Amino acid sequence: MNWNRGRVIGRGSSAAVFAATSSQSGEVFAVKSAVLPRSELLEREQRILSALSSPWIVGYKGFDVSEENGVPTFNLMLEFMPGGTLLDGIRRRGGKLCESEIGDYARQILLGLEYLHSNGIVHCDIKGRNILLSCGGGGAKIADFGCARRAGEDDACAGGTPMFMSPETAQGKEQGFPADIWALGCTVIEMATGGGSPWPKATDPASLLYHIGHSGESPEIPDFLSDQAKDFLGKCLTTNPGDRWTAEQLLTHPFFRQKNPPPKEEPAENKSSPTSILEQGIWAISIHLRTEEGSKEEYYSCSPLRRVRNLCSESPEGAKGECNEEEEGWTTVRGGGDGGGIETGAVVERWCCFSRGNKKIIIFK
């Protein structure tokens, strides 16, 4: 397939995302690109997405390999979602969402999680930045499967974003379906507080992970939410993963049957985004936990000074979702075949590491 690459619409630790159009049909889609030699996460995403089909999961459209500035580059084609991310949608509305909107989005995310879990897939990185919206912001779909895995697979690596990680994941235990439910609860708090933090006092990833894993505490549930919303969050954010409700159970919760009132107003300064560079790191980075046996030595070579510098460096931009169909700035990319079996992935630009029990926690920027 011949297609035209447009402007960048998002950047992350694993790849850059571009708007693109088909040369034959003019269809607009998104292309996630990463150089071939460093491809692990995009390879994982392509492998998982190619086996999925659901109205609650971003659509997979194929992949190919092109040469960009002399470098072989893997391109993952995805459904274009013009509404951007859920976090973008929250900000466009001037802050927090009302409970009816929170309920609508939470239900759609749960439908996606129910589908994934029924197919044995754990997403591992549910958060507002990884939920994409349709035009007008009404429909929500789960995206970014770079950290996803099959439940129960013998994998020494777990992943996700510290701010949304469950206690058992922070402890280095199995990252199963309940971890996605915990992250959903944190995402509901994110929606209710206008992008606010489930852990507002946290400022660095290492201490945050220790607190989540060992304090026995759950994120504070906002007082202004209704009793049904608070109960729903309580079912998501219980520290014992065995006591957390499943996606199927949560879809029957009374929270989705009530007519949700708008939340009480709060001062604008409390509506928050990250307030320091370190706090941005907690929001934007993804981490991977590896056992010593499954580790790669290069990931653990950074000095303490380098770790601090990495944590203080600028975090990647969030994706934006406006569609620009102007021809200027587009370059033609010619596919190198039918995409048979070429799988690639991530470019990791920065990392730091520290120990947690018998595992190494690697924080990727």
Residue, then its C-alpha position, 0 to 999 in steps of 0.5 A: m500500500n502506498w501512503n503519505r506521511g503527515r505531521v506528528i500527532g504524538r510522541g512517546s517512549s516507544a514511537a512517534v505517531f503521525a497522521a497519514t493518508s492512503s494514496q489510493s483511497g484518501e483514507v486518513f489513518a494513524v501511523k506509529s513508527a519506530v526504527l527497526p533495530r530497537s523494536e520490542l514494544l511496537e512488536r508486542e503491540q502489533r502482535i497483540l492488536s492484529a488478533l483483536s477486533s472490537p468497537w472498544i479497541v482502536g482498530y488495527k490496519g496493518f503494518d509495513v517497513s519503509e526507509e526514513n533518512g536511510v534507516p529501516t523503519f517499522n510502521l504500524m497502521l491504526e485507526f485515526m481517532p480525531g478526538g485525541t486522548l481522553l486527557d485532551g478531552i478533559r482539558r478541552r472541557g476546562g477541567k474535570l468531567c461531570e459524573s454522567e460523562i465519567g460514567d459514559y467513558a468508564r463504561q466504554i473502557l470497561l467494555g474494552l477491558e471485558y473484551l481484552h480479559s475474555n481474550g486473555i489479554v492484560h493491557c497493563d497501562i490504562k490511563g487517560r493518555n491511552i484512551l482515544l476519542s472519536c470526533g466530538g469526543g463521544g466514543a472512547k477506545i483503548a489504545d497503546f498496547g506496548c505494555a500489554r501481555r497475555a495473562g499468566e505468560d512466563d514473562a519476567c517483565a511487567g510494565g505501566t505508568p507508576m501513577f496508575m500501578s496497582p500494589e501487586t504490580a509495584q511489589g513485583k508480583e503477577q500483573g493480571f486482570p485486577a491490575d487493569i481494574w485498579a488503573l481504571g479506578c485511577t483513571v476515573i479519579e483523573m477524569a473527576t479531578g480534571g487530570g489530577s493525580p490519584w497520588p497528589k503528594a508523590t513527586d518521584p517514581a521510586s518513592l511512589l512505587y514503594h508507597i503504592g506497594h507497601s503502604g496498604e493505602s488506596p488513592e483518596i476518593p474525591d469527596f464531591l463524588s456521589d455515593q454510587a461513584k465512591d462505591f464504584l471506585g472502592k470496588c476498583l481500588t481495593t488493595n487485595p487484587g482478589d477482592r477487586w471486582t472484574a470488568e464484567q461485575l463492574l458493568t453491572h454496578p449501580f453507578f451506571r444506572q443512576k442519572n449522574p449529577p455534575p460534581k461540586e465546583e472546586p477552585a481552578e487551582n486545584k484542578s491540576s496537571p503536573t506541577s514539577i518536572l519530577e511530577q511530570g515524569i510520574w505521569a508520562i513515563s512507563i516502567h518495566l520490571r524485570t527479574e535478574e534472570g530476564s534482564k539485559e545488562e545495558y539497562y542497568s548501567c546508569s549511574p546515580l547521577r544519570r538516574v537523577r538527570n533522567l528523572c529530571s529531563e523533559s517528559p514526552e508530549g501527549a498526543k493531540g488529535e486534530c485532523n489536518e488534511e492539507e497536502e503541504g508537508w506530506t511525503t510519500v512512503r512506498g510499502g515494502g511488501d505485504g508486511g508478512g511477519i516483520e515485527t518491530g517496536a520501541v525506541v528507548e531514549r532514556w532510562c534509570c533503574f533501581s532494585r525492588g526485592n528480586k526485581k529490577i525496576i527500569i523507568f523509561k522516558 
